[in-house]
Structure formats: structure tokens, C-alpha cells
């Protein structure tokens, strides 16, 4: 099984398919690199090298009890990049993975980076603070942690069946296989990693990270995102990025890379080729 071992002894599983310019994918909470299936297959068939890893505590990576914060996430991604000696890479992050991408580039530099894409991503900061009055109350994230600690399997069945993919919207037909695949990925990971990860994705302030990134960055966000609300995320990130471009998708849900893969893939390809 392809793994890289971090400096603190955590084994990070990764996929590395194809040849050509590398595109590196960072997944959302509490999933795994499997969540990128539609993108990995699309881009490898278009002549790119695709790389995707399972975040520590998620998927097939070590279910370690600690290190579930953005510094470690960024460093683990850097370990994968160094291990595979990737250059001229395009980094694509969804949700929590968008925060991971932003923090990785700001923390480890842009020498190996060509472009980046933030999809339905958590930056600049999700939680409500004095400086971020439009954020979600901390009680929302406390509730998520409570569900992870006490009711994880049921919670991981309910979230994809409703808000994550917009299956709770009138006229939207739920896709049972998509729901079950989300549950499968979530339950592969460790409860402790997922519990701690809620703090990482909700309370990390990426404002300074975004300001440091000078490579072209495409910010893609659906205006019907019920998980990472649009108004307090996508537009604000695009404004903070020195070379950022916002692309808004009317009616698209948080999990749009899966349910709207044809549209997202085409727009990603156009941005990467541009």
C-alpha cells in the first residue's frame, strides 16, 4: 500500500496515478481520497498525474490520537509532495481540504505550486467571532462534536442524506449509493480524528494564509451550500487572495464535486489549462 511516514510516525496513505502535470487533491471532513473518484478518473484520462491522500486519522491513514490540526494537516500534505517530488502542481481542496491547501501553500511556500483551487472551502474562517460576525455560532460545531462522540454512525448517515448534497431541497432526488458511500468513507476514519477535526476546520483563521498566496487561485462555491455558507466563505476568500477568482454556482450544494461533477470537472480543466 503506498504510504509516506511523517516525522511524528504517522502513515499517510496516498494514490498516485498517471503522468504529466500533477494535480493534488485534498478531501473534506470526515471523508477520504475516495471522495475524489470522479475527479481522479476525469483528469487521469485527460493526461494529468493525479495525487490524493487520506488525511491523518481518515480513510486508510493511521488512526493516530493527536495532531489533528491545520499545522499537521499542512505538514502531512508537504510530506506527500516531497516524497513524490511534485513540481508545478495544481492543488485542489474541497471543504476542510480547501483550508488544508491554503495553509499548506502559505506555510511551505509556492516553489512547487502552479495554481490552487478552493471548492466549497472553509476559509477564511467558519466560526462566529467579533471579527467574523457572519460566521456560524460555536454551538453549531459543539453539536457536531457531540454527534461524533456519541452517535457517529447515525449522524454520518443523516448528513449526506440532507444538507451535504442538498438532498433535503424540494425536487431533489436523493441518491442512495452516494449517501452510503459518504457513510462508508466516514466510518473508515477514527472518531477521535473526526472529533478534533471539527475544531480544526471551524476555528482556524486562514485570513493571513490567503493573503500570502500569490499564484492564481480559483474559488468555486455553490450559493446553496448548507454546510459552509456561501456569503461568509467564497466571496471573502476571493477578496483576500491577491490573485483570486470567484466562480459562483447557482443552487449547487456543498458536495457539488460529486453531484455536479460534469460541471465542476469542466471548469477545473479550463482553469488548469488557462
Backbone torsions as a table, in degrees:
resi	resn	phi	psi	omega
1	UNK	NA	129.8	-177.6
2	UNK	-71.3	119.6	180.0
3	UNK	-139.9	156.9	167.5
4	UNK	-124.5	138.1	-179.5
5	UNK	-99.1	125.9	-177.5
6	UNK	-77.6	171.8	-178.9
7	UNK	-64.6	-22.7	177.1
8	UNK	-100.6	18.7	169.7
9	UNK	83.9	14.5	179.3
10	UNK	-90.7	132.7	178.0
11	UNK	-90.8	120.4	-179.7
12	UNK	-105.0	119.0	177.0
13	UNK	-79.0	141.9	177.0
14	UNK	-144.2	158.2	171.0
15	UNK	-109.6	142.3	-179.6
16	UNK	-145.3	100.8	-174.3
17	UNK	-123.0	143.0	170.3
18	UNK	84.3	-175.5	179.3
19	UNK	-134.5	170.7	-179.6
20	UNK	105.6	-165.3	179.0
21	UNK	-61.3	131.1	-177.6
22	UNK	-79.0	138.6	169.5
23	UNK	-117.4	122.8	-173.8
24	UNK	-110.1	124.1	-173.3
25	UNK	-109.6	130.5	176.6
26	UNK	-114.7	122.3	-171.1
27	UNK	-84.8	170.0	179.3
28	UNK	-89.2	171.6	176.7
29	UNK	-80.6	140.2	-6.7
30	UNK	-104.9	42.7	-166.0
31	UNK	-91.5	-149.9	-178.4
32	UNK	-149.9	-178.8	178.1
33	UNK	-62.5	-18.6	176.8
34	UNK	-60.9	-23.0	-179.1
35	UNK	-67.0	-13.6	179.8
36	UNK	-96.6	12.8	-174.3
37	UNK	-49.3	-46.7	-176.1
38	UNK	-64.9	-32.3	178.9
39	UNK	-80.8	-42.0	-179.2
40	UNK	-59.7	-46.1	-179.1
41	UNK	-68.0	-39.6	-179.9
42	UNK	-61.9	-49.5	-173.0
43	UNK	-77.9	-31.6	176.3
44	UNK	-66.9	-31.5	178.1
45	UNK	-77.1	-14.1	176.6
46	UNK	-101.1	15.9	171.4
47	UNK	89.3	19.6	178.9
48	UNK	-107.1	157.7	170.0
49	UNK	-90.4	124.4	-177.1
50	UNK	-113.0	133.8	-179.3
51	UNK	-129.6	133.1	176.2
52	UNK	-147.6	136.8	-177.7
53	UNK	-119.8	160.2	171.1
54	UNK	-92.4	121.9	179.1
55	UNK	-57.0	150.4	178.3
56	UNK	-51.7	135.9	-178.8
57	UNK	81.9	-5.6	-178.1
58	UNK	-115.5	155.6	173.2
59	UNK	52.8	-125.4	-175.4
60	UNK	-98.0	3.2	177.1
61	UNK	-80.2	166.3	-176.7
62	UNK	-57.0	133.8	176.0
63	UNK	-85.8	62.5	179.4
64	UNK	-69.0	154.3	-176.9
65	UNK	-88.0	-8.3	-176.7
66	UNK	-140.8	179.0	180.0
67	UNK	80.6	20.1	-177.6
68	UNK	-93.5	71.8	-179.9
69	UNK	-146.6	167.4	-173.1
70	UNK	-66.3	-30.8	176.7
71	UNK	-61.5	-47.5	178.9
72	UNK	-67.3	-40.4	178.4
73	UNK	-58.2	-45.9	-179.4
74	UNK	-64.9	-40.7	-179.6
75	UNK	-68.1	-37.1	177.8
76	UNK	-65.0	-41.3	176.4
77	UNK	-62.8	-41.5	177.7
78	UNK	-61.7	-35.4	178.1
79	UNK	-64.4	-39.7	177.3
80	UNK	-65.2	-46.0	-179.5
81	UNK	-59.8	-44.5	-179.4
82	UNK	-68.6	-41.9	-179.1
83	UNK	-60.3	-39.4	-179.5
84	UNK	-91.7	-2.4	179.8
85	UNK	51.6	54.5	-177.8
86	UNK	-83.8	136.0	176.3
87	UNK	-133.2	156.6	178.1
88	UNK	55.8	37.6	-173.9
89	UNK	-84.7	148.1	169.6
90	UNK	-103.1	120.4	-179.8
91	UNK	-99.4	127.1	-178.6
92	UNK	-121.9	123.9	-179.8
93	UNK	-127.3	134.8	176.5
94	UNK	-107.8	129.7	173.8
95	UNK	58.9	-118.2	175.7
96	UNK	-58.0	-35.1	178.0
97	UNK	-62.1	-28.3	175.2
98	UNK	-66.2	-38.3	174.2
99	UNK	-66.0	-40.6	177.6
100	UNK	-59.9	-44.1	179.6
101	UNK	-62.9	-48.0	-179.1
102	UNK	-60.8	-44.8	-177.9
103	UNK	-70.1	-36.7	177.9
104	UNK	-61.0	-48.1	-176.9
105	UNK	-66.6	-42.7	-179.7
106	UNK	-67.6	-34.9	-174.5
107	UNK	-83.3	-34.6	-172.6
108	UNK	-112.3	-0.2	175.2
109	UNK	89.6	171.5	-171.1
110	UNK	-111.6	8.7	-175.7
111	UNK	-58.6	-34.3	-178.2
112	UNK	-97.8	4.3	-170.4
113	UNK	-110.3	131.2	175.6
114	UNK	-96.1	-46.9	-177.4
115	UNK	-153.1	171.2	175.6
116	UNK	-144.6	156.2	178.0
117	UNK	-135.5	130.2	176.1
118	UNK	-112.8	116.3	-176.8
119	UNK	-112.5	122.1	179.3
120	UNK	46.6	42.8	-164.8
121	UNK	-91.8	154.4	-174.4
122	UNK	-74.0	-24.8	177.1
123	UNK	-61.8	156.8	4.4
124	UNK	-74.3	-42.8	175.5
125	UNK	-161.9	138.5	-174.7
126	UNK	-87.6	-39.7	-171.3
127	UNK	-75.3	149.5	178.1
128	UNK	-74.7	127.2	175.7
129	UNK	-137.7	176.5	176.6
130	UNK	-60.5	-37.3	179.5
131	UNK	-81.4	-14.3	-178.4
132	UNK	-132.5	68.3	-174.7
133	UNK	-65.9	-19.1	179.7
134	UNK	-85.4	0.9	-179.0
135	UNK	-74.5	173.7	178.8
136	UNK	-83.0	141.9	179.0
137	UNK	-58.6	146.4	179.6
138	UNK	-58.4	-27.7	179.9
139	UNK	-60.4	-29.5	177.5
140	UNK	-61.9	-45.0	-177.4
141	UNK	-76.8	-31.2	172.7
142	UNK	-60.5	-39.1	178.9
143	UNK	-66.0	-38.4	177.0
144	UNK	-63.7	-43.3	178.7
145	UNK	-61.7	-40.5	178.3
146	UNK	-60.9	-41.1	178.7
147	UNK	-66.1	-40.8	178.9
148	UNK	-63.4	-38.7	-176.3
149	UNK	-75.6	-27.7	-169.9
150	UNK	-122.5	-19.0	-168.8
151	UNK	-148.2	38.0	-166.4
152	UNK	-60.3	-46.5	-175.4
153	UNK	-62.3	-45.6	178.5
154	UNK	-65.8	-41.0	179.5
155	UNK	-62.6	-39.9	-179.6
156	UNK	-74.0	-14.4	171.9
157	UNK	-86.0	-34.8	-175.0
158	UNK	-77.3	-41.1	-173.8
159	UNK	-61.7	-48.4	178.4
160	UNK	-70.2	-22.3	179.6
161	UNK	-77.3	-10.3	-176.4
162	UNK	-127.5	-99.3	-166.8
163	UNK	-69.4	-36.1	-170.6
164	UNK	-58.6	-45.5	-179.7
165	UNK	-106.6	7.1	-178.9
166	UNK	70.3	21.4	-179.6
167	UNK	-72.0	-6.6	175.6
168	UNK	-90.6	1.7	-179.7
169	UNK	-85.0	144.6	178.8
170	UNK	-57.0	133.1	176.8
171	UNK	83.7	-4.0	178.6
172	UNK	-94.2	122.8	-177.7
173	UNK	-86.2	118.8	178.4
174	UNK	-62.2	143.2	178.1
175	UNK	-107.8	104.4	-171.7
176	UNK	-60.9	-38.7	-179.4
177	UNK	-65.6	-36.5	177.3
178	UNK	-65.4	-42.6	178.5
179	UNK	-61.8	-46.6	-178.7
180	UNK	-67.0	-34.1	178.8
181	UNK	-68.0	-36.8	175.1
182	UNK	-62.1	-46.8	179.6
183	UNK	-60.6	-43.4	179.2
184	UNK	-57.6	-49.0	-178.3
185	UNK	-63.2	-44.2	-179.3
186	UNK	-60.8	-44.3	-176.1
187	UNK	-74.4	-13.5	173.4
188	UNK	-69.0	-28.2	-175.0
189	UNK	-85.1	176.4	-178.0
190	UNK	-92.7	138.3	-179.0
191	UNK	-61.8	-38.6	179.8
192	UNK	-64.2	-42.8	177.5
193	UNK	-61.5	-42.3	-178.8
194	UNK	-70.1	-37.9	178.0
195	UNK	-62.3	-50.1	179.9
196	UNK	-68.4	-32.0	-178.1
197	UNK	-63.9	-25.2	177.6
198	UNK	-60.4	-42.5	177.3
199	UNK	-65.2	-41.6	-177.9
200	UNK	-60.9	-46.2	-175.7
201	UNK	-81.0	-23.1	-175.0
202	UNK	-96.2	-31.8	-172.4
203	UNK	-106.0	-10.7	177.2
204	UNK	-70.3	130.6	177.5
205	UNK	-97.7	113.4	-176.4
206	UNK	-96.4	10.2	-175.1
207	UNK	-55.1	-51.4	-178.5
208	UNK	-67.0	-34.0	176.6
209	UNK	-60.0	-48.1	-176.8
210	UNK	-61.5	-38.9	-179.2
211	UNK	-65.0	-25.2	-177.0
212	UNK	-83.6	-16.6	-171.7
213	UNK	-86.6	115.9	-176.5
214	UNK	-106.1	-11.5	175.2
215	UNK	-69.4	159.6	177.3
216	UNK	-61.2	133.5	179.4
217	UNK	-129.7	126.3	174.1
218	UNK	-97.6	124.7	177.3
219	UNK	-104.9	114.6	-177.8
220	UNK	-112.6	126.0	-177.6
221	UNK	-150.7	136.5	175.0
222	UNK	-85.0	139.7	-177.7
223	UNK	-80.6	-0.7	173.3
224	UNK	-113.4	31.3	177.2
225	UNK	-72.4	115.0	-178.6
226	UNK	-93.9	-3.5	-178.0
227	UNK	-103.1	-50.9	173.6
228	UNK	-115.9	91.9	-172.3
229	UNK	-55.0	135.3	-172.1
230	UNK	-56.4	-50.4	-169.2
231	UNK	-62.0	-28.1	-176.7
232	UNK	-102.4	15.7	-176.5
233	UNK	-136.5	-85.5	-173.0
234	UNK	-49.2	-56.9	-178.8
235	UNK	-61.5	-37.7	-179.7
236	UNK	-68.0	-39.4	177.9
237	UNK	-64.0	-45.0	-178.8
238	UNK	-60.3	-35.3	179.2
239	UNK	-69.6	-34.2	-177.9
240	UNK	-78.4	-25.6	-177.1
241	UNK	-77.4	127.5	179.3
242	UNK	-59.6	-28.7	-177.0
243	UNK	-133.3	46.9	-175.9
244	UNK	-99.5	148.4	176.1
245	UNK	-130.3	129.3	179.7
246	UNK	-97.4	131.0	172.5
247	UNK	-122.9	116.4	-175.1
248	UNK	-102.5	137.8	-177.9
249	UNK	-115.2	112.6	-177.3
250	UNK	-65.8	121.7	174.6
251	UNK	79.1	-1.0	-177.5
252	UNK	-78.5	145.2	-177.9
253	UNK	-88.4	180.0	178.7
254	UNK	-59.7	-44.3	-176.9
255	UNK	-85.7	36.5	-174.1
256	UNK	-64.6	-24.2	174.9
257	UNK	-60.5	-23.0	178.3
258	UNK	-92.6	-55.7	-173.4
259	UNK	-77.5	-22.5	179.9
260	UNK	-123.1	39.8	-172.3
261	UNK	-59.5	-38.9	-176.8
262	UNK	-60.6	-44.1	179.7
263	UNK	-69.0	-47.7	-177.4
264	UNK	-63.5	-43.4	-179.2
265	UNK	-63.3	-42.7	-179.9
266	UNK	-63.0	-41.7	-179.6
267	UNK	-71.2	-36.4	173.8
268	UNK	-61.2	-45.7	-179.0
269	UNK	-62.1	-41.9	179.0
270	UNK	-62.6	-41.9	179.8
271	UNK	-66.8	-42.4	-178.9
272	UNK	-65.8	-38.0	-179.7
273	UNK	-77.0	-21.0	-173.8
274	UNK	-70.1	NA	NA
